[in-house]
């Protein structure tokens, strides 16, 4: 196992343990809802977004407790987005991370409400003094996450994705959609680590450019996996976009041109980290992980 894989695994384990302790227990009248929340939130994903928050913050010797709680809030938002994305009114998927999607394991109403609960719980986490001693920092994190997750970010991207070819079938339209749907939360994950670490404006600029490029790279790889992957590797259905008439990087560019752009963006992302020297070694390795991933 590489150093990067070890760090990613360690971060995932820390986030899983922290979430297990932070999320409510399934008892009382709300037990079915709580069980559904925990079913999705503790299902053992890669925790890549929390990883970026933790690793960026560590570059600036930020407080580990603040980073971990913020990382957990980010994972709650990400999990909520997956639950809602899988619903019958959205993508109507049966499989996520190798097992039944939440609305299949429970029911549609419970899944909808579990997603709502996770979204609001994220802001509860960020607002609590345990996340950061400075109330101004907590407010900044809340506002930045709200923008990334809402109508200026992830939700806007989901609307465009649901519109399919109506958004346009050109590269500009597809890039904008994915910068919102996938990139906005990845951007915040990187930005949050820089904020908590009190990075300089110049450092934040480089990190956000890095986040922009890895966000697009991540989505391009995802589109290739949807077009060419197999369920055994991806843990979710493949060939969905083509079947539903959706546009993505592969439908617009073709597979070969998408691979070329992945290489270009990966190289560019690494260049943005040059000012950090060896401190950014793990973030550099993260680029290769995203390019080479199979699920």
ABEGO torsion letter per residue (X at the ends): XBAAAAAAAAAAAAAAAAAAAABBBBBEAAAAAAAAAAAAAAAGBAGAAAAAAAAAAAAAGBBAAAAAAAAAAAAAAAAAAAAAAABAABAGBABBGGBBBAAAABBAAAAAAAAAAAAAAAAAAAABAAABABAAAAAAAAAAAAAAABAABAAAAAAAAAAEAAAEABAAAAAAAAAAAAAAAAAAAAAAAAAAAGBBAAAAAAAAAAAAAAAAAAAAAAAAAAAABBAAAAGBBBGAAAAAGBBBAAAAAEAAAAAAAAAAAAAAAAAAAAAAEAAAAAAAAAAAAAAABAX
